[in-house]
Amino acid sequence: MTLAVRYTAARTLDTAPALDAPPGPGEVELAPAYVGICGTDLHIFHGDMDARVRMPAVLGHEMSGRVVRVGPGVEGWRPGDAVTVMPLRWDDTCPACRAGHRHVCQHLDFIGIDSPGAMQQRWTVPASTLVRLPDSLPLDRAALVEPTAVAVHDVGRAKVGAGEKAVVVGGGPVGVLIALVARATGAEVRVVEPSAHRRRLAEELGLTVWNPSEDEIPTLVRKWTGDAGADVAFEVSGAAGGVQTAVKVLGVRGRLCLVAIHPRPREIDLHRFFWRELTLVGARLYDRADFEKAVTLVTDGTIPAERLISKVVPLTQAPAAFEALEGGGDVMKILVDCADNTSGTQGATV
């Protein structure tokens, strides 16, 4: 019998037996090793996405694991291969797909939201979603490839270049990853984050961090840039104040990259967009090239994934982990160990 963590109603998760069926044509059965809990999972947990998910819903899309079985017609994969999954299934027929933008397919199946996800001991996915992992990469660190791919895509969408000045508003897991990826491109980066714990972690990673509750961020940016303003700002906070800050720090022809999912419309200073000829860029998900670059960045240590892992919990303790993340505190990234259904283990202290 295999187990799965299921969302059954707002703020309600359970652990229950899962169907264990052989993979069909073009499919691969995986044994997930580690699955990260992200902000989208928390949105589902809160009941904010009930119109989209089909209950009981198995969550999870930030994962690493190994191939168990391959279905008919699958080539290039064999049991034991270490993999992660790019959890997107598109139709290849809609206008977005035909224009080459399959990752934003107009009928996209985001696996782990629209269909069953990785937070289970056996998981069957299309072979086309697999991304190979090097044997040298520990599987707990590999679970951060997916959010790193998000950051790679965001930095690419913002067209960040060497020597540019970038402000990241929001120092959670994705914000820190964006800052690290932008720094790796040669940009100068500042992170804006109110949480003392998250500021401390970012500083330990060599990032410069400002506290918006104590500092006048636009003033700091003017001093930093010689009154020019930032070249690019990333809005990762999801808060109305974060949007305002991200707009205010931009210089002439600056780019605002919208990363956070805002649950409601926000006011925005359109006069400043007009006056400074600003550009607003949306950034959603990733493509395969982003994933492959993310694998490289996590493997070579550019992304110190182990420093972002606050805790590892067994599958049966996943519901409690959601509550811990919801409560905030000194937590960055929690991983669910899908092979362990007994007792939890503490991860790196961050």
KOLDO-849326 format. One record per residue (C-alpha): residue number from 0; residue in one letter; x, y, z. Coordinates in Angstrom, 1 decimal, padded with zeros to 4 digits, always signed. Each point is the difference from the previous one (the first is absolute). Last residue first. Example, Ala and Ser with C-alpha at 12.3 -4.5 7.8 and 13.67 -1.06 7.14 Angstrom:
2
SITE	i	aa	px	py	pz
SITE	1	s	+013.7	-001.1	+007.1
SITE	0	a	-001.4	-003.4	+000.7
# end
This chain:
350
SITE	i	aa	px	py	pz
SITE	349	v	+018.7	+028.6	+009.0
SITE	348	t	+000.5	-003.2	+001.9
SITE	347	a	+000.3	-002.8	-002.5
SITE	346	g	-002.6	-002.7	+000.1
SITE	345	q	-001.7	-001.5	+003.0
SITE	344	t	-001.2	-003.5	-000.5
SITE	343	g	-003.6	-001.2	+000.3
SITE	342	s	-001.3	-003.4	+001.1
SITE	341	t	-001.8	-002.8	-001.7
SITE	340	n	-001.2	+000.3	-003.6
SITE	339	d	+003.4	+000.4	-001.6
SITE	338	a	+000.4	-000.6	-003.7
SITE	337	c	-002.1	+003.1	-000.9
SITE	336	d	+002.4	+002.3	+002.0
SITE	335	v	-002.0	+003.3	-000.1
SITE	334	l	+002.2	+003.0	-000.3
SITE	333	i	-000.4	+003.3	+001.9
SITE	332	k	+001.5	+003.2	-001.4
SITE	331	m	+000.5	+003.3	+001.9
SITE	330	v	-001.1	-000.3	+003.6
SITE	329	d	+000.8	+002.2	+002.9
SITE	328	g	-003.5	+001.3	+000.6
SITE	327	g	-002.8	-000.2	-002.4
SITE	326	g	-003.2	-001.6	+001.4
SITE	325	e	-001.1	-001.3	-003.5
SITE	324	l	+003.3	-001.8	-000.3
SITE	323	a	-000.6	-001.8	+003.3
SITE	322	e	-003.6	-000.8	-001.0
SITE	321	f	+001.2	-001.6	-003.2
SITE	320	a	+002.6	-002.0	+001.9
SITE	319	a	-002.7	-001.4	+002.2
SITE	318	p	-001.8	-001.4	-003.0
SITE	317	a	+003.3	-001.5	-001.3
SITE	316	q	+000.6	-002.0	+003.1
SITE	315	t	-001.0	-003.3	-001.5
SITE	314	l	+002.4	+000.5	-002.9
SITE	313	p	+003.0	+000.4	+002.3
SITE	312	v	+001.4	+003.5	+000.7
SITE	311	v	+003.1	+001.8	-001.2
SITE	310	k	+000.8	+003.4	+001.4
SITE	309	s	+001.5	+003.4	-000.8
SITE	308	i	+001.3	-000.7	-003.5
SITE	307	l	+001.3	+003.2	-001.5
SITE	306	r	+003.6	-000.6	+001.0
SITE	305	e	+000.0	-003.4	-001.7
SITE	304	a	-000.9	+001.6	-003.2
SITE	303	p	+003.2	+002.0	-000.3
SITE	302	i	-000.9	+001.3	-003.5
SITE	301	t	+003.3	+000.7	-001.8
SITE	300	g	+000.9	-003.4	+001.6
SITE	299	d	+000.9	-001.8	-003.3
SITE	298	t	-002.9	-002.4	+000.2
SITE	297	v	-002.6	+002.7	+000.9
SITE	296	l	+001.0	+002.3	-002.8
SITE	295	t	+000.3	-002.9	-002.5
SITE	294	v	-003.4	-001.4	+000.8
SITE	293	a	-001.4	+003.5	-000.3
SITE	292	k	+001.5	+000.4	-003.5
SITE	291	e	-001.9	-003.2	-001.0
SITE	290	f	-003.2	+001.3	+001.5
SITE	289	d	+000.2	+003.3	-001.8
SITE	288	a	+000.8	-001.7	-003.3
SITE	287	r	-003.1	-002.2	+000.6
SITE	286	d	-002.4	+003.0	+000.3
SITE	285	y	-001.0	+002.0	+003.0
SITE	284	l	-003.0	+001.1	+002.3
SITE	283	r	-001.4	+003.5	-000.4
SITE	282	a	+001.7	+003.3	-000.4
SITE	281	g	-001.9	+003.1	-000.8
SITE	280	v	+001.9	+003.1	-001.2
SITE	279	l	-000.9	+003.6	+000.8
SITE	278	t	+002.1	+002.6	-001.9
SITE	277	l	+000.8	+003.5	+001.2
SITE	276	e	+000.0	+003.1	-002.2
SITE	275	r	+001.0	+002.2	+002.9
SITE	274	w	-002.9	+002.4	+000.0
SITE	273	f	-002.5	-002.5	-001.5
SITE	272	f	+000.7	-002.8	+002.4
SITE	271	r	+000.2	+002.6	+002.8
SITE	270	h	-003.5	+001.2	-001.0
SITE	269	l	-001.2	-003.6	+000.1
SITE	268	d	+000.6	-000.2	+003.8
SITE	267	i	-001.5	-003.4	+000.7
SITE	266	e	-003.1	-001.0	+002.0
SITE	265	r	-000.3	-003.7	+000.5
SITE	264	p	-002.6	-002.5	-001.2
SITE	263	r	-000.4	-003.1	+002.2
SITE	262	p	+001.7	-003.3	+000.7
SITE	261	h	+003.4	+001.3	-001.1
SITE	260	i	+002.2	-002.8	-001.2
SITE	259	a	+003.6	+001.2	+000.5
SITE	258	v	+002.4	+000.3	-003.0
SITE	257	l	-000.7	+003.3	-001.6
SITE	256	c	+003.2	+001.3	-001.7
SITE	255	l	+000.2	+003.8	+000.0
SITE	254	r	+002.4	+001.3	-002.6
SITE	253	g	+001.7	+003.4	+000.2
SITE	252	r	-000.3	+002.4	-002.9
SITE	251	v	+001.0	+002.9	+002.2
SITE	250	g	+000.8	-001.3	+003.5
SITE	249	l	-002.0	-002.4	+002.1
SITE	248	v	-000.1	+000.2	+003.8
SITE	247	k	-003.6	+001.4	+000.2
SITE	246	v	-001.6	-002.8	-002.1
SITE	245	a	+001.4	-002.8	+002.2
SITE	244	t	-000.9	+001.8	+003.2
SITE	243	q	-003.6	+000.5	-001.1
SITE	242	v	-000.4	-003.7	-001.0
SITE	241	g	+001.5	-001.1	+003.3
SITE	240	g	-002.4	+002.2	+001.9
SITE	239	a	-002.9	-001.8	-001.7
SITE	238	a	+001.4	-003.3	+001.1
SITE	237	g	+000.9	-003.1	-002.1
SITE	236	s	+003.6	+000.3	+001.2
SITE	235	v	+001.8	-001.1	-003.2
SITE	234	e	+000.0	+003.3	-002.0
SITE	233	f	+003.2	+000.0	-001.9
SITE	232	a	+001.6	+003.3	-000.8
SITE	231	v	+002.3	+000.9	-003.0
SITE	230	d	+002.3	+002.8	-001.0
SITE	229	a	-000.1	+001.6	+003.5
SITE	228	g	-000.1	+003.7	+000.4
SITE	227	a	+002.3	+002.7	-001.4
SITE	226	d	+000.5	+002.0	+003.2
SITE	225	g	+003.7	-001.2	+000.3
SITE	224	t	-001.2	-003.6	-000.1
SITE	223	w	+000.6	-000.9	+003.7
SITE	222	k	-001.1	+003.4	+001.3
SITE	221	r	-003.2	-000.1	-002.1
SITE	220	v	-000.7	-003.6	+001.0
SITE	219	l	+000.4	+000.9	+003.7
SITE	218	t	-002.5	+002.9	-000.4
SITE	217	p	-002.4	-002.3	-001.8
SITE	216	i	+000.3	-002.5	+002.9
SITE	215	e	-000.7	+002.3	+002.9
SITE	214	d	+001.4	-002.4	+002.6
SITE	213	e	-001.5	-001.2	+003.3
SITE	212	s	-003.1	-002.1	-000.9
SITE	211	p	+001.4	-000.5	-003.5
SITE	210	n	+003.1	-001.9	+001.3
SITE	209	w	+002.7	-000.1	-002.6
SITE	208	v	+002.1	-003.0	-001.0
SITE	207	t	+003.4	-000.3	-001.7
SITE	206	l	+000.7	-003.6	-001.1
SITE	205	g	+003.0	-002.1	+001.0
SITE	204	l	-001.9	-003.2	+000.8
SITE	203	e	+000.2	+000.8	+003.7
SITE	202	e	-001.7	+003.3	-000.8
SITE	201	a	-002.9	-001.9	-001.6
SITE	200	l	-000.3	-002.1	+003.1
SITE	199	r	+000.0	+002.9	+002.3
SITE	198	r	-002.6	+001.9	-002.0
SITE	197	r	-002.2	-003.1	+000.0
SITE	196	h	+000.1	-000.2	+003.7
SITE	195	a	-000.5	+003.7	+000.6
SITE	194	s	-003.1	+000.0	-002.2
SITE	193	p	-000.7	+003.4	-001.6
SITE	192	e	+001.8	-000.8	-003.4
SITE	191	v	+001.4	+002.2	-002.8
SITE	190	v	+002.8	-001.6	-001.9
SITE	189	r	+002.8	+001.9	-001.8
SITE	188	v	+001.9	-001.3	-003.0
SITE	187	e	+002.9	+001.1	-002.2
SITE	186	a	-000.3	-002.0	-003.2
SITE	185	g	+002.6	-002.4	-001.4
SITE	184	t	-002.2	-002.8	-001.2
SITE	183	a	+000.8	-001.9	+003.2
SITE	182	r	-001.4	+002.9	+002.0
SITE	181	a	-003.3	-000.3	-001.9
SITE	180	v	-000.1	-003.7	+000.8
SITE	179	l	+000.7	+000.6	+003.7
SITE	178	a	-002.5	+002.8	+000.3
SITE	177	i	-002.7	-002.1	-001.8
SITE	176	l	+000.7	-002.8	+002.3
SITE	175	v	-000.3	+002.3	+003.0
SITE	174	g	-003.4	+001.2	-001.3
SITE	173	v	-001.2	-003.5	-000.7
SITE	172	p	+000.8	-001.2	+003.5
SITE	171	g	-001.3	+003.1	+001.8
SITE	170	g	+001.9	+003.3	-000.2
SITE	169	g	-002.7	+002.3	-001.5
SITE	168	v	+000.6	+003.0	-002.1
SITE	167	v	+003.1	-000.9	-002.1
SITE	166	v	+001.8	+003.1	-001.2
SITE	165	a	+002.4	-000.2	-003.0
SITE	164	k	+002.9	+002.2	-001.1
SITE	163	e	+001.5	-000.9	-003.3
SITE	162	g	+003.7	-000.8	-000.4
SITE	161	a	-000.6	-003.2	-001.9
SITE	160	g	-003.5	-000.2	-001.5
SITE	159	v	-003.5	-000.8	+001.2
SITE	158	k	-002.3	-000.6	-002.9
SITE	157	a	-003.1	+000.1	+002.3
SITE	156	r	-001.4	-003.2	-001.6
SITE	155	g	+003.4	-001.6	+000.4
SITE	154	v	+000.2	+000.8	+003.7
SITE	153	d	-003.5	-001.3	+000.5
SITE	152	h	+000.7	-003.2	-002.0
SITE	151	v	+003.1	-000.8	+002.1
SITE	150	a	-002.0	+000.7	+003.2
SITE	149	v	-002.7	-002.4	-001.0
SITE	148	a	+002.6	-002.6	-000.9
SITE	147	t	+001.4	+000.5	+003.5
SITE	146	p	-003.4	-000.8	+001.4
SITE	145	e	+000.0	-003.3	-002.0
SITE	144	v	+003.6	-000.9	+000.8
SITE	143	l	-000.6	+000.3	+003.7
SITE	142	a	-000.9	-003.7	+000.4
SITE	141	a	+003.6	-000.7	-001.3
SITE	140	r	+001.4	+001.0	+003.4
SITE	139	d	-001.8	-002.8	+001.7
SITE	138	l	+000.9	-002.4	-002.9
SITE	137	p	+003.8	+000.5	+000.5
SITE	136	l	+001.6	+001.0	-003.4
SITE	135	s	+002.9	-002.2	-001.0
SITE	134	d	-002.2	-002.4	-001.9
SITE	133	p	-000.8	+002.8	-002.4
SITE	132	l	-003.8	+000.7	-000.4
SITE	131	r	-002.0	-000.6	-003.2
SITE	130	v	-003.1	+002.0	-000.6
SITE	129	l	-003.2	-002.0	-000.5
SITE	128	t	-003.2	+001.7	-001.4
SITE	127	s	+000.1	-001.8	-003.3
SITE	126	a	-000.2	-003.4	+001.8
SITE	125	p	-003.6	+000.9	+000.9
SITE	124	v	-000.6	-000.4	+003.8
SITE	123	t	-000.8	-002.8	+002.4
SITE	122	w	+000.7	+000.6	+003.7
SITE	121	r	+000.8	-002.5	+002.7
SITE	120	q	+000.7	+000.9	+003.7
SITE	119	q	-002.2	+003.1	-000.1
SITE	118	m	+000.4	+003.8	+000.2
SITE	117	a	+000.8	+000.2	-003.8
SITE	116	g	-003.1	+001.4	-001.5
SITE	115	p	-003.4	-001.2	-001.3
SITE	114	s	-001.6	+002.2	-002.7
SITE	113	d	-000.9	+003.7	-000.3
SITE	112	i	+002.2	+001.0	+002.9
SITE	111	g	+002.9	-002.5	+000.3
SITE	110	i	+000.4	-000.3	-003.7
SITE	109	f	-000.8	+003.4	-001.6
SITE	108	d	-002.3	-001.0	-002.8
SITE	107	l	+000.1	+002.9	-002.4
SITE	106	h	-003.1	+000.8	-002.2
SITE	105	q	+001.2	+003.4	-001.2
SITE	104	c	+003.5	-001.3	-000.1
SITE	103	v	+002.3	+002.3	+002.0
SITE	102	h	+003.0	-002.4	+000.0
SITE	101	r	-000.8	-000.8	-003.7
SITE	100	h	+001.0	+003.5	-001.2
SITE	99	g	+001.1	-000.9	-003.5
SITE	98	a	-002.7	+002.0	-001.9
SITE	97	r	-001.9	-003.3	-000.6
SITE	96	c	+000.0	-000.6	+003.7
SITE	95	a	-001.4	+003.4	+000.8
SITE	94	p	-002.6	-000.3	-002.7
SITE	93	c	-001.3	-003.4	+001.3
SITE	92	t	+001.0	-003.3	-001.6
SITE	91	d	+003.1	-001.3	+001.8
SITE	90	d	-002.3	-001.2	+002.9
SITE	89	w	+002.4	+000.7	+002.8
SITE	88	r	+001.2	-002.0	+003.0
SITE	87	l	+002.2	+001.7	+002.5
SITE	86	p	+001.6	-001.4	+003.1
SITE	85	m	+003.7	+000.2	-001.0
SITE	84	v	+000.9	-003.1	+002.0
SITE	83	t	+003.2	-000.9	+001.8
SITE	82	v	+002.0	-003.1	-000.7
SITE	81	a	+002.5	-002.5	+001.3
SITE	80	d	+000.0	-003.2	-002.1
SITE	79	g	-000.5	-003.1	+002.1
SITE	78	p	-002.3	-001.8	-002.4
SITE	77	r	+000.7	+000.9	-003.7
SITE	76	w	-000.5	+003.0	-002.2
SITE	75	g	+001.1	+000.6	-003.6
SITE	74	e	-003.1	-001.5	-001.7
SITE	73	v	-003.6	-000.2	+001.0
SITE	72	g	-002.2	-001.9	-002.5
SITE	71	p	-001.8	-002.1	+002.6
SITE	70	g	+000.2	+001.3	+003.6
SITE	69	v	+003.1	+000.5	+002.1
SITE	68	r	+000.3	-001.2	+003.6
SITE	67	v	+001.7	+001.3	+003.2
SITE	66	v	+001.8	+003.2	-001.2
SITE	65	r	+001.5	+002.0	+002.9
SITE	64	g	-000.8	+003.0	+002.0
SITE	63	s	+000.1	+003.8	+000.2
SITE	62	m	-002.8	+002.4	+000.5
SITE	61	e	-001.6	+003.5	+000.0
SITE	60	h	-003.5	-000.9	-001.4
SITE	59	g	-002.0	-001.0	+003.0
SITE	58	l	-003.7	-000.6	+000.8
SITE	57	v	-002.2	-003.1	-000.3
SITE	56	a	-003.6	+001.3	-000.3
SITE	55	p	-003.0	-001.6	+001.6
SITE	54	m	-001.5	+002.2	-001.4
SITE	53	r	+000.3	+001.4	-003.5
SITE	52	v	+002.0	+003.2	-000.1
SITE	51	r	-001.1	+003.1	-001.9
SITE	50	a	-003.0	+001.5	+001.7
SITE	49	d	+001.4	-001.0	+003.3
SITE	48	m	+003.0	+002.3	-000.6
SITE	47	d	-000.1	+002.3	+003.0
SITE	46	g	-000.9	-002.8	+002.4
SITE	45	h	+002.9	+000.8	+002.4
SITE	44	f	+001.8	-003.2	-000.8
SITE	43	i	-000.2	+000.9	-003.7
SITE	42	h	+001.7	+003.3	+000.7
SITE	41	l	+002.5	-001.8	+002.1
SITE	40	d	+000.9	-002.3	-002.8
SITE	39	t	+000.5	+003.1	-002.2
SITE	38	g	+002.4	+001.4	+002.6
SITE	37	c	+002.2	-003.1	-000.1
SITE	36	i	+000.4	-003.3	+001.8
SITE	35	g	+003.0	-001.9	-001.3
SITE	34	v	-000.1	-003.7	-000.9
SITE	33	y	+002.8	-002.5	+000.7
SITE	32	a	+000.5	-003.5	-001.1
SITE	31	p	-002.8	-000.6	-002.5
SITE	30	a	-000.1	-003.6	-001.3
SITE	29	l	-000.8	+000.4	-003.6
SITE	28	e	-002.2	-001.8	-002.5
SITE	27	v	+000.6	+001.0	-003.6
SITE	26	e	-002.5	+000.6	-002.8
SITE	25	g	+000.1	-000.1	-003.8
SITE	24	p	-002.4	-003.0	-000.1
SITE	23	g	-001.5	-000.7	+003.4
SITE	22	p	+001.8	-000.2	+003.4
SITE	21	p	-001.0	-002.9	+002.2
SITE	20	a	-002.6	+000.8	+002.7
SITE	19	d	+000.6	+000.8	+003.6
SITE	18	l	-003.1	+001.9	+001.2
SITE	17	a	+000.7	+001.9	+003.2
SITE	16	p	-000.6	-000.8	+003.7
SITE	15	a	-000.8	+003.0	+002.1
SITE	14	t	+001.8	+002.9	+001.8
SITE	13	d	-002.4	+002.9	+000.8
SITE	12	l	-000.1	+003.7	-000.7
SITE	11	t	-002.6	+002.6	+001.2
SITE	10	r	+000.4	+003.7	+000.0
SITE	9	a	-002.7	+000.5	-002.6
SITE	8	a	-001.2	-003.5	-001.1
SITE	7	t	+001.4	-003.4	-001.1
SITE	6	y	+003.6	+000.7	-000.8
SITE	5	r	+001.8	-003.3	-000.2
SITE	4	v	+003.4	-001.3	+001.2
SITE	3	a	+000.6	-003.4	-001.7
SITE	2	l	+001.0	-003.4	+001.3
SITE	1	t	+001.0	-003.2	-001.8
SITE	0	m	-001.3	-003.5	+000.9
# end
